[in-house]
Amino acid sequence: MRLHELTPEKSGKKSRKRLGRGVASGLGKTAGRGTKGYNSRSGGGVRPGYEGGQMPLQRRLPKRGFYNVFKKQFSIVNIRDLNRFEAGALIDRDVLVSAGVINSRNKPVKLLGQGEIGFAVDVKLSAVSKSARQKIEAAGGKIEVV
């Protein structure tokens, strides 16, 4: 047996329903949609999750937890990410975006203290953790929180 001699199984080849092809086809005229009603119309049919007026599952289940709509979402940068810049560089949000360290110009940026840095840099960001501040100042750099 060769690849070109293979044929699909008979049960595996099911032809699609050809709707609206005359009364004799069995799926002509109303095309299997019945007569009148919401589901017979174009664009008809209920939305996902609709259960015919019964209280839907997503409303029956208890809600848990709390979502703070006022929470600030930060773009996170670690000390180890600053090693790609040269000594004495001014590092702000625009510099980080152009270097590809972060990808959002809209979120505030927070510097965290994971990693080490061996040279002085000037940092001008929205927030800085205590450990990051200590490491930058120990290396001789300056921090400005904007």
Backbone hydrogen bonds in HBPLUS format (Angstrom, degrees):
<---DONOR---> <-ACCEPTOR-->    atom                        ^
c    i                          cat <-CA-CA->   ^        H-A-AA   ^      H-
h    n   atom  resd res      DA  || num        DHA   H-A  angle D-A-AA Bond
n    s   type  num  typ     dist DA aas  dist angle  dist       angle   num
A0005-GLU N   A0002-ARG O   3.00 MM   3  5.32 152.4  2.08 108.9 117.7     1
A0006-LEU N   A0003-LEU O   3.24 MM   3  5.58 164.0  2.27 109.7 114.5     2
A0012-GLY N   A0009-GLU O   3.10 MM   3  5.15 142.3  2.25  99.0 110.1     3
A0013-LYS N   A0010-LYS O   3.44 MM   3  5.80 164.1  2.47 108.1 112.2     4
A0020-GLY N   A0027-LEU O   2.68 MM   7  5.78 156.7  1.73 160.0 151.5     5
A0025-SER N   A0022-GLY O   3.21 MM   3  5.74 151.3  2.30 110.6 118.3     6
A0026-GLY N   A0023-VAL O   3.21 MM   3  5.89 162.8  2.24 118.6 123.3     7
A0030-THR N   A0028-GLY O   2.70 MM   2  5.91  94.1  2.44 120.2 110.5     8
A0031-ALA N   A0028-GLY O   2.94 MM   3  4.89 168.0  1.95 117.0 121.0     9
A0033-ARG N   A0030-THR O   3.15 MM   3  5.64 160.6  2.19 115.8 121.8    10
A0040-SER N   A0037-GLY O   3.14 MM   3  5.45 146.4  2.26 105.0 114.9    11
A0044-GLY N   A0041-ARG O   3.09 MM   3  5.03 155.7  2.15 118.0 118.7    12
A0050-TYR N   A0047-ARG O   3.20 MM   3  5.71 161.7  2.24 135.6 136.2    13
A0054-GLN N   A0051-GLU O   3.38 MM   3  5.41 158.4  2.43 111.0 110.3    14
A0059-ARG N   A0056-PRO O   2.98 MM   3  5.43 147.5  2.09 110.4 120.4    15
A0060-ARG N   A0056-PRO O   2.98 MM   4  6.25 131.8  2.22 144.5 158.8    16
A0060-ARG N   A0057-LEU O   3.05 MM   3  4.95 131.2  2.30  95.0 108.9    17
A0061-LEU N   A0057-LEU O   3.14 MM   4  6.27 151.8  2.22 159.1 161.6    18
A0071-LYS N   A0068-ASN O   3.39 MM   3  5.53 168.9  2.41 106.2 109.1    19
A0075-SER N   A0108-PRO O   2.82 MM  33  6.17 159.6  1.86 154.6 161.8    20
A0110-LYS N   A0075-SER O   2.94 MM  35  6.21 162.3  1.97 160.3 164.1    21
A0077-VAL N   A0110-LYS O   2.97 MM  33  6.17 156.0  2.03 167.5 166.4    22
A0112-LEU N   A0077-VAL O   2.75 MM  35  6.11 160.4  1.78 157.1 164.1    23
A0081-ASP N   A0078-ASN O   2.97 MM   3  5.43 144.4  2.10 109.7 119.9    24
A0079-ILE N   A0112-LEU O   3.06 MM  33  6.35 125.6  2.37 145.0 158.3    25
A0082-LEU N   A0079-ILE O   2.93 MM   3  5.46 156.6  1.98 116.2 123.6    26
A0080-ARG N   A0114-GLN O   3.08 MM  34  6.38 154.4  2.15 160.0 152.9    27
A0085-PHE N   A0082-LEU O   3.16 MM   3  5.79 165.2  2.19 117.4 121.9    28
A0089-ALA N   A0086-GLU O   3.35 MM   3  5.86 149.1  2.45 136.4 134.5    29
A0088-GLY N   A0120-ALA O   2.63 MM  32  5.53 169.6  1.64 164.9 162.5    30
A0122-ASP N   A0089-ALA O   2.96 MM  33  6.09 163.5  1.99 151.3 156.0    31
A0091-ILE N   A0122-ASP O   2.67 MM  31  6.01 170.0  1.68 171.4 174.9    32
A0124-LYS N   A0091-ILE O   2.84 MM  33  6.03 162.8  1.87 166.4 162.3    33
A0096-LEU N   A0092-ASP O   3.09 MM   4  6.36 159.9  2.13 154.7 160.5    34
A0097-VAL N   A0093-ARG O   2.93 MM   4  6.20 152.6  2.01 152.6 160.3    35
A0098-SER N   A0094-ASP O   3.00 MM   4  6.17 166.0  2.02 147.5 151.2    36
A0099-ALA N   A0095-VAL O   2.97 MM   4  6.12 141.1  2.13 142.1 152.6    37
A0101-VAL N   A0096-LEU O   2.95 MM   5  5.25 142.8  2.09 161.6 161.9    38
A0100-GLY N   A0097-VAL O   3.05 MM   3  5.08 148.1  2.15 100.1 110.1    39
A0127-ALA N   A0109-VAL O   3.19 MM  18  6.47 143.1  2.33 156.1 154.0    40
A0111-LEU N   A0127-ALA O   2.93 MM  16  6.37 155.9  1.99 144.4 148.0    41
A0129-SER N   A0111-LEU O   2.98 MM  18  6.27 162.7  2.01 174.2 176.5    42
A0142-LYS N   A0121-VAL O   3.20 MM  21  6.59 134.0  2.42 127.3 139.8    43
A0123-VAL N   A0142-LYS O   2.84 MM  19  6.21 167.9  1.86 158.6 160.6    44
A0144-GLU N   A0123-VAL O   2.76 MM  21  6.10 150.9  1.85 156.6 166.7    45
A0125-LEU N   A0144-GLU O   3.19 MM  19  6.68 126.7  2.49 157.6 169.8    46
A0146-VAL N   A0125-LEU O   2.82 MM  21  5.68 160.0  1.86 136.6 143.4    47
A0133-ARG N   A0129-SER O   2.95 MM   4  6.17 157.4  2.00 150.4 157.0    48
A0134-GLN N   A0130-LYS O   2.96 MM   4  6.24 158.9  2.00 152.4 157.8    49
A0135-LYS N   A0131-SER O   3.07 MM   4  6.26 159.3  2.11 145.2 150.3    50
A0136-ILE N   A0132-ALA O   2.98 MM   4  6.16 164.4  2.01 154.2 158.0    51
A0137-GLU N   A0133-ARG O   3.00 MM   4  6.10 167.8  2.02 151.4 155.2    52
A0138-ALA N   A0134-GLN O   2.88 MM   4  5.92 146.9  1.99 142.3 151.9    53
A0139-ALA N   A0135-LYS O   3.11 MM   4  6.25 140.6  2.27 137.9 147.1    54
A0141-GLY N   A0136-ILE O   2.86 MM   5  5.19 157.2  1.92 154.4 147.0    55
A0140-GLY N   A0137-GLU O   3.09 MM   3  4.97 152.4  2.17  96.5 105.0    56
